[in-house]
Amino acid sequence: MIDHSESLINTLIKKVKEYPRFSIEEIEKFCWMAVHEHKHGVLPSEYDIREIDEELYLKLLQEFK
């Protein structure tokens, strides 16, 4: 289990909120995009299937719920 710092979570929360067309109704998509960008250094393409850090994704998602 990786311990994700509060600083990282806060950075990703800010990033999620700054995405164009951010919508709380699509929060799962925006959290996935932020974690993908954090891990791979780029936003995902339309059919991107590269793995992400699922623990980080769930922790980030939990911050919005």
TIMI-2910 file (N, C-alpha, C, CB; in pm, 1 decimal, decimal comma, always signed):
<rs>
+----------+----------+----------+----------+----------+----------+----------+----------+----------+----------+----------+----------+------+
!      n_x !      n_y !      n_z !     ca_x !     ca_y !     ca_z !      c_x !      c_y !      c_z !     cb_x !     cb_y !     cb_z ! resn !
+----------+----------+----------+----------+----------+----------+----------+----------+----------+----------+----------+----------+------+
!    +83,8 !   -118,6 !     +0,0 !     +0,0 !     +0,0 !     +0,0 !    +88,2 !   +124,8 !     +0,0 !    -95,3 !     -0,1 !   +121,9 !  Met !
!    +66,4 !   +210,9 !    -95,1 !   +143,7 !   +333,6 !   -106,6 !    +73,0 !   +443,3 !    -28,4 !   +162,6 !   +374,4 !   -255,4 !  Ile !
!   +150,5 !   +518,1 !    +47,9 !    +94,3 !   +630,5 !   +121,9 !   +108,5 !   +755,7 !    +36,8 !   +164,3 !   +648,3 !   +260,2 !  Asp !
!     -4,1 !   +806,7 !    -11,1 !     -3,1 !   +926,4 !    -94,4 !    -10,3 !  +1048,7 !     -5,1 !   -120,4 !   +925,2 !   -195,8 !  His !
!    +81,8 !  +1140,1 !    -23,9 !    +90,3 !  +1257,2 !    +62,0 !    -30,8 !  +1348,3 !    +45,0 !   +217,7 !  +1334,3 !    +32,7 !  Ser !
!    -59,9 !  +1420,7 !   +149,8 !   -168,5 !  +1517,9 !   +146,4 !   -139,2 !  +1625,6 !    +42,1 !   -189,0 !  +1581,5 !   +285,6 !  Glu !
!    -12,1 !  +1659,0 !    +28,5 !    +29,2 !  +1758,8 !    -69,8 !     -4,3 !  +1712,6 !   -211,7 !   +179,6 !  +1787,3 !    -57,3 !  Ser !
!    +22,6 !  +1586,6 !   -243,0 !     -9,4 !  +1531,8 !   -374,8 !   -160,0 !  +1535,1 !   -397,9 !    +43,9 !  +1387,6 !   -388,5 !  Leu !
!   -236,7 !  +1492,0 !   -300,8 !   -382,6 !  +1491,9 !   -313,6 !   -433,4 !  +1633,8 !   -337,8 !   -448,7 !  +1431,9 !   -187,2 !  Ile !
!   -382,7 !  +1730,4 !   -260,9 !   -425,7 !  +1869,5 !   -277,7 !   -389,3 !  +1924,1 !   -415,2 !   -363,8 !  +1956,9 !   -169,9 !  Asn !
!   -272,0 !  +1887,1 !   -464,2 !   -229,7 !  +1929,0 !   -598,4 !   -323,7 !  +1872,4 !   -704,0 !    -84,9 !  +1883,9 !   -626,4 !  Thr !
!   -359,7 !  +1745,8 !   -689,6 !   -448,4 !  +1682,6 !   -787,2 !   -590,4 !  +1737,5 !   -778,9 !   -450,2 !  +1532,0 !   -766,3 !  Leu !
!   -637,1 !  +1769,9 !   -658,5 !   -769,2 !  +1830,4 !   -642,8 !   -773,6 !  +1962,3 !   -719,6 !   -802,6 !  +1853,0 !   -492,2 !  Ile !
!   -669,4 !  +2042,0 !   -703,8 !   -662,2 !  +2170,1 !   -774,4 !   -660,9 !  +2147,6 !   -925,6 !   -536,9 !  +2249,3 !   -730,9 !  Lys !
!   -582,7 !  +2050,2 !   -970,0 !   -573,2 !  +2019,2 !  -1113,2 !   -709,9 !  +1978,4 !  -1168,4 !   -469,8 !  +1906,5 !  -1137,7 !  Lys !
!   -781,3 !  +1893,0 !  -1095,5 !   -913,4 !  +1847,6 !  -1139,3 !  -1006,2 !  +1967,0 !  -1159,8 !   -974,2 !  +1749,4 !  -1036,7 !  Val !
!  -1007,5 !  +2057,1 !  -1064,6 !  -1098,2 !  +2172,5 !  -1070,6 !  -1062,5 !  +2270,0 !  -1182,3 !  -1097,3 !  +2245,6 !   -938,0 !  Lys !
!   -938,1 !  +2265,6 !  -1229,0 !   -893,3 !  +2357,5 !  -1333,9 !   -909,6 !  +2302,4 !  -1475,1 !   -749,6 !  +2392,8 !  -1311,5 !  Glu !
!   -950,3 !  +2175,1 !  -1488,3 !   -969,7 !  +2120,1 !  -1622,6 !  -1081,8 !  +2194,8 !  -1693,7 !  -1001,3 !  +1968,8 !  -1616,1 !  Tyr !
!  -1063,9 !  +2218,8 !  -1823,9 !  -1172,3 !  +2280,9 !  -1901,0 !  -1298,6 !  +2195,3 !  -1892,5 !  -1130,2 !  +2300,5 !  -2049,3 !  Pro !
!  -1410,8 !  +2259,5 !  -1881,6 !  -1542,0 !  +2192,5 !  -1874,7 !  -1556,0 !  +2102,6 !  -1752,1 !  -1564,8 !  +2109,7 !  -2000,5 !  Arg !
!  -1483,8 !  +2135,5 !  -1642,8 !  -1496,6 !  +2058,1 !  -1519,2 !  -1642,5 !  +2052,1 !  -1477,0 !  -1410,1 !  +2119,3 !  -1406,3 !  Phe !
!  -1685,1 !  +1934,1 !  -1437,5 !  -1822,7 !  +1913,6 !  -1392,0 !  -1822,3 !  +1812,3 !  -1278,2 !  -1914,4 !  +1865,4 !  -1509,1 !  Ser !
!  -1881,7 !  +1848,4 !  -1166,9 !  -1888,3 !  +1756,4 !  -1052,6 !  -1970,9 !  +1632,5 !  -1088,5 !  -1949,3 !  +1827,5 !   -928,9 !  Ile !
!  -2060,9 !  +1646,2 !  -1185,4 !  -2141,8 !  +1531,7 !  -1229,1 !  -2055,5 !  +1425,3 !  -1299,3 !  -2254,1 !  +1579,2 !  -1323,7 !  Glu !
!  -1940,8 !  +1465,9 !  -1348,4 !  -1849,4 !  +1372,3 !  -1415,2 !  -1718,7 !  +1359,6 !  -1336,8 !  -1820,4 !  +1418,6 !  -1560,0 !  Glu !
!  -1728,2 !  +1363,8 !  -1206,3 !  -1608,3 !  +1367,5 !  -1122,2 !  -1520,4 !  +1243,5 !  -1140,5 !  -1648,0 !  +1380,8 !   -976,2 !  Ile !
!  -1580,5 !  +1129,1 !  -1166,7 !  -1500,8 !  +1007,2 !  -1187,6 !  -1406,6 !  +1025,4 !  -1306,4 !  -1593,1 !   +884,6 !  -1210,6 !  Glu !
!  -1458,1 !  +1082,1 !  -1414,2 !  -1377,4 !  +1104,7 !  -1534,5 !  -1263,1 !  +1201,7 !  -1506,8 !  -1464,9 !  +1158,4 !  -1648,5 !  Lys !
!  -1293,5 !  +1311,6 !  -1438,4 !  -1191,4 !  +1412,4 !  -1414,0 !  -1084,4 !  +1364,1 !  -1315,9 !  -1255,7 !  +1539,0 !  -1361,6 !  Phe !
!  -1123,4 !  +1285,5 !  -1216,5 !  -1024,2 !  +1228,8 !  -1124,4 !   -934,4 !  +1130,3 !  -1198,9 !  -1094,0 !  +1158,5 !  -1004,5 !  Cys !
!   -994,1 !  +1047,9 !  -1285,3 !   -916,2 !   +953,0 !  -1364,3 !   -816,8 !  +1027,9 !  -1453,7 !  -1009,7 !   +863,7 !  -1449,8 !  Trp !
!   -861,9 !  +1136,7 !  -1514,5 !   -773,8 !  +1215,4 !  -1600,8 !   -654,3 !  +1269,6 !  -1521,7 !   -851,9 !  +1331,6 !  -1665,8 !  Met !
!   -679,4 !  +1321,3 !  -1401,8 !   -572,2 !  +1379,4 !  -1320,2 !   -471,2 !  +1273,6 !  -1277,2 !   -630,7 !  +1448,5 !  -1196,9 !  Ala !
!   -519,5 !  +1157,8 !  -1236,9 !   -428,8 !  +1050,5 !  -1194,3 !   -351,2 !   +997,2 !  -1313,9 !   -507,2 !   +935,9 !  -1125,8 !  Val !
!   -415,1 !   +987,2 !  -1428,5 !   -347,2 !   +943,7 !  -1550,6 !   -236,9 !  +1042,2 !  -1586,3 !   -447,4 !   +930,0 !  -1667,6 !  His !
!   -268,9 !  +1170,9 !  -1584,0 !   -169,5 !  +1273,2 !  -1617,5 !    -53,7 !  +1270,4 !  -1517,3 !   -234,7 !  +1413,4 !  -1620,0 !  Glu !
!    -84,9 !  +1248,9 !  -1389,5 !    +19,4 !  +1241,5 !  -1286,4 !   +114,2 !  +1123,9 !  -1313,9 !    -44,3 !  +1227,3 !  -1145,5 !  His !
!    +58,5 !  +1009,4 !  -1348,3 !   +140,7 !   +888,6 !  -1368,9 !   +216,7 !   +889,1 !  -1501,1 !    +53,2 !   +765,7 !  -1362,8 !  Lys !
!   +150,5 !   +932,3 !  -1608,8 !   +209,6 !   +919,9 !  -1742,5 !   +262,5 !  +1051,6 !  -1799,7 !   +107,7 !   +863,2 !  -1836,7 !  His !
!   +232,7 !  +1162,8 !  -1733,0 !   +284,3 !  +1291,5 !  -1777,7 !   +205,4 !  +1358,5 !  -1888,7 !   +422,0 !  +1274,4 !  -1822,4 !  Gly !
!    +98,6 !  +1293,5 !  -1933,6 !    +13,2 !  +1349,3 !  -2038,4 !   -132,0 !  +1314,2 !  -2008,1 !    +54,8 !  +1296,2 !  -2179,1 !  Val !
!   -220,9 !  +1397,7 !  -2060,8 !   -362,6 !  +1364,5 !  -2049,0 !   -393,0 !  +1241,7 !  -2133,5 !   -451,5 !  +1483,9 !  -2092,3 !  Leu !
!   -492,7 !  +1163,7 !  -2094,5 !   -524,8 !  +1044,2 !  -2172,8 !   -588,0 !  +1080,4 !  -2306,6 !   -618,4 !   +953,0 !  -2094,2 !  Pro !
!   -561,9 !   +995,9 !  -2404,9 !   -630,7 !  +1011,2 !  -2533,2 !   -767,1 !   +943,3 !  -2519,8 !   -546,4 !   +949,1 !  -2652,6 !  Ser !
!   -847,6 !   +954,6 !  -2621,4 !   -986,2 !   +906,5 !  -2613,9 !   -997,8 !   +760,1 !  -2571,6 !  -1053,2 !   +924,6 !  -2747,4 !  Glu !
!   -912,5 !   +675,1 !  -2623,3 !   -921,7 !   +531,8 !  -2592,6 !   -799,5 !   +481,1 !  -2516,9 !   -938,9 !   +452,0 !  -2720,9 !  Tyr !
!   -744,3 !   +564,8 !  -2432,3 !   -623,2 !   +530,5 !  -2357,5 !   -655,1 !   +423,7 !  -2253,0 !   -563,0 !   +656,3 !  -2289,8 !  Asp !
!   -580,8 !   +314,4 !  -2257,0 !   -606,2 !   +206,0 !  -2162,5 !   -487,2 !   +179,9 !  -2070,5 !   -641,3 !    +79,2 !  -2237,6 !  Ile !
!   -392,8 !   +273,7 !  -2065,7 !   -279,2 !   +255,9 !  -1976,3 !   -327,4 !   +253,6 !  -1832,3 !   -174,9 !   +367,3 !  -1996,8 !  Arg !
!   -257,2 !   +176,9 !  -1750,6 !   -294,1 !   +164,1 !  -1610,1 !   -268,3 !   +292,9 !  -1534,2 !   -217,7 !    +49,6 !  -1545,4 !  Glu !
!   -348,4 !   +312,4 !  -1429,4 !   -327,2 !   +423,9 !  -1338,0 !   -311,5 !   +366,9 !  -1197,6 !   -445,3 !   +527,0 !  -1344,7 !  Ile !
!   -274,4 !   +450,4 !  -1104,1 !   -265,6 !   +412,4 !   -963,7 !   -407,2 !   +414,5 !   -907,1 !   -169,8 !   +508,5 !   -883,3 !  Asp !
!   -467,3 !   +297,1 !   -895,3 !   -606,9 !   +288,6 !   -854,0 !   -628,7 !   +339,9 !   -711,3 !   -655,1 !   +145,2 !   -864,9 !  Glu !
!   -534,8 !   +313,0 !   -622,4 !   -546,2 !   +364,0 !   -485,1 !   -549,7 !   +515,8 !   -484,0 !   -429,7 !   +313,6 !   -398,6 !  Glu !
!   -463,9 !   +577,0 !   -562,3 !   -460,4 !   +722,4 !   -571,2 !   -590,6 !   +774,6 !   -630,9 !   -340,1 !   +768,9 !   -655,4 !  Leu !
!   -639,9 !   +708,4 !   -733,9 !   -767,0 !   +747,2 !   -795,5 !   -880,1 !   +743,3 !   -693,4 !   -799,7 !   +655,2 !   -914,3 !  Tyr !
!   -890,4 !   +635,4 !   -618,2 !   -998,5 !   +621,1 !   -521,4 !   -986,1 !   +723,2 !   -407,9 !   -999,7 !   +479,2 !   -464,7 !  Leu !
!   -864,5 !   +749,1 !   -365,9 !   -843,3 !   +847,9 !   -260,2 !   -882,9 !   +986,5 !   -310,2 !   -695,6 !   +847,2 !   -213,0 !  Lys !
!   -845,8 !  +1020,0 !   -431,7 !   -881,2 !  +1149,2 !   -489,5 !  -1033,2 !  +1159,8 !   -506,0 !   -810,3 !  +1169,0 !   -625,7 !  Leu !
!  -1092,9 !  +1056,6 !   -556,3 !  -1238,6 !  +1054,5 !   -574,4 !  -1311,0 !  +1073,1 !   -441,2 !  -1282,6 !   +922,6 !   -640,2 !  Leu !
!  -1259,0 !  +1010,7 !   -338,0 !  -1318,6 !  +1020,4 !   -204,5 !  -1317,9 !  +1164,5 !   -153,5 !  -1243,7 !   +929,6 !   -106,2 !  Gln !
!  -1218,3 !  +1240,7 !   -191,1 !  -1210,3 !  +1380,9 !   -148,0 !  -1325,5 !  +1464,7 !   -205,0 !  -1075,9 !  +1441,5 !   -190,6 !  Glu !
!  -1383,1 !  +1421,2 !   -315,8 !  -1491,8 !  +1495,2 !   -378,8 !  -1629,7 !  +1444,7 !   -336,3 !  -1478,7 !  +1487,0 !   -529,0 !  Phe !
!  -1635,3 !  +1329,6 !   -274,4 !  -1765,7 !  +1269,8 !   -236,3 !  -1806,7 !  +1309,1 !    -97,0 !  -1760,2 !  +1117,9 !   -245,8 !  Lys !
+----------+----------+----------+----------+----------+----------+----------+----------+----------+----------+----------+----------+------+
</rs>
